[in-house]
Amino acid sequence: MQQTRRNWDAVPASELVGKVMQEFGLSRGREHRAVFRAWENIVPGPVAKHARTASFRGGKLVVTVTSAPLLEELRCFRGGEFLGLLNEELAKDSEGGLVFVRRIEFRSN
């Protein structure tokens, strides 16, 4: 069932929220850049060759890994280490602002 608008000048709430978020510098693009840049800063070269950031949403960073042994190492042993380093790096980054990574999910590429 399609709803009819009664006020033709009304603006959808989602549009208003998006404008306010951008005005205060809280857009999702800014968060992505801060998290992806922080990841590049903390990951050592040999790991960086095989692990790339794929997405960041709702506090969860998804990282795709091309090497099966490295995937298991990151999942089982080093995920917590990288999570801590990542949040430390974001706290130092002035553009990072209120960005906090709650979880890193490593996936096979």
C-alpha positions in Angstrom: 0.0 0.0 0.0 1.5 3.3 -1.0 1.3 6.2 1.4 0.3 9.6 0.2 2.1 12.7 1.4 0.1 15.4 3.0 2.8 17.9 3.3 4.6 18.3 -0.1 7.4 20.3 1.5 8.3 17.5 3.9 11.8 16.0 3.7 12.5 12.4 4.6 14.2 12.0 8.0 16.9 9.9 6.4 17.9 12.8 4.2 18.0 15.2 7.2 20.1 12.8 9.2 22.6 12.4 6.3 23.0 16.1 6.0 23.5 16.6 9.7 26.1 13.8 9.8 28.0 15.3 6.9 27.8 18.8 8.4 29.4 17.6 11.7 32.0 15.5 9.8 30.5 12.2 10.9 29.9 10.7 7.5 30.6 7.0 6.8 33.2 7.9 4.2 35.3 9.7 6.8 35.1 6.7 9.1 36.2 4.3 6.3 39.1 6.5 5.5 40.3 6.7 9.1 40.0 3.0 9.7 41.5 1.9 6.4 44.4 4.4 6.9 45.0 3.2 10.5 45.0 -0.4 9.3 47.7 0.4 6.7 49.8 2.1 9.4 49.7 -0.8 11.9 50.0 -3.9 9.6 53.5 -5.1 8.9 54.6 -5.4 5.2 54.5 -9.2 4.9 50.9 -9.3 6.3 49.8 -6.3 4.3 50.6 -8.1 1.1 48.0 -10.7 1.8 45.4 -8.9 4.0 43.3 -6.0 2.7 40.5 -4.1 4.3 37.1 -4.7 2.6 34.5 -2.9 4.6 33.8 -1.1 7.8 30.3 -0.9 9.2 28.7 -0.8 12.7 32.1 -1.1 14.4 33.1 -4.2 12.4 36.1 -4.2 10.1 36.1 -6.9 7.4 39.6 -7.9 6.2 40.0 -10.3 3.2 43.1 -12.6 3.4 44.6 -14.4 0.4 46.7 -16.9 2.3 45.0 -19.7 4.2 47.8 -20.1 6.8 47.8 -16.4 7.4 44.0 -16.4 7.7 44.2 -18.9 10.5 47.0 -17.1 12.2 45.0 -13.9 12.2 41.8 -15.5 13.3 43.3 -17.6 16.1 46.3 -15.7 17.4 46.7 -12.1 16.2 43.2 -10.7 15.8 43.1 -9.2 19.3 46.6 -7.7 18.9 45.6 -6.0 15.6 42.3 -4.8 17.2 44.2 -3.1 20.1 46.8 -1.6 17.8 44.1 -0.4 15.4 42.1 1.4 18.1 45.3 3.0 19.5 46.1 4.3 16.1 42.6 5.7 15.6 42.8 7.4 19.0 46.0 9.2 17.9 44.4 10.2 14.6 42.7 13.6 14.9 40.5 12.8 11.8 39.6 9.5 13.4 37.4 11.3 16.0 34.8 9.0 17.5 35.6 6.0 15.4 36.1 2.7 17.3 36.6 -0.8 15.9 34.7 -3.3 18.0 35.6 -6.4 16.0 37.7 -7.5 13.1 36.4 -10.3 10.9 39.0 -12.1 8.7 37.6 -13.7 5.6 39.1 -15.8 2.8 39.5 -13.9 -0.4 
